[in-house]
């Protein structure tokens, strides 16, 4: 009995082969594989979406940094209050 995976691999390889041949035909006939791959990458490349993504990431990072800065003083104040409370407890006991 034949393996099912072989059938899937064969179909995938055939589809890839046909895609490469179609790209070659668009570019004008017989070309090397490297040329076809380069053309395919250019065709599939997203058009100028990377800078927008970087800007969005920077905005999120800035917001996170601002939140961290705002939280830091609050933590220090809370620690001071806790410390004073602990000191007053020790002095009232002793």
DALIN-V639349 format. One record per backbone hydrogen bond with DSSP energy under -1.0 kcal/mol. CO is the residue of the C=O (numbers start at 1). NH is the residue of the N-H. E is the energy in kcal/mol with one decimal. If there is no record, write none. Layout:
co->{CO	CO}
nh->{NH	NH}
e->{E	E}
This chain:
co->{4	5	6	7	8	9	10	11	12	13	14	15	16	17	18	19	20	21	22	23	24	32	33	34	35	36	37	38	39	40	41	49	50	51	52	53	54	55	56	57	58	59	60	61	62	63	64	65	66	67	68	71	72	73	74	75	76	77	78	79	80	81	82	83	84	85	86	87	88	89	90}
nh->{8	9	10	11	12	13	14	15	16	17	18	19	20	21	22	23	24	25	26	27	29	36	37	38	39	40	41	42	43	44	45	53	54	55	56	57	58	59	60	61	62	63	64	65	66	67	68	69	70	71	72	75	76	77	78	79	80	81	82	83	84	85	86	87	88	89	90	91	92	93	94}
e->{-1.7	-2.6	-2.7	-2.1	-2.4	-2.8	-2.4	-2.4	-2.4	-2.4	-2.5	-2.1	-2.4	-2.4	-2.2	-2.1	-2.3	-2.2	-1.9	-1.8	-1.4	-1.7	-2.7	-2.3	-2.1	-2.3	-2.4	-2.2	-2.0	-2.1	-1.4	-1.9	-2.4	-2.3	-2.1	-2.1	-2.5	-2.3	-2.1	-2.3	-2.5	-2.3	-2.3	-2.3	-2.4	-2.3	-2.3	-2.2	-2.3	-2.3	-1.9	-2.1	-2.1	-2.5	-2.2	-2.4	-2.4	-2.3	-2.3	-2.6	-2.7	-2.3	-2.2	-2.4	-2.5	-1.8	-2.0	-2.4	-2.2	-1.7	-2.1}
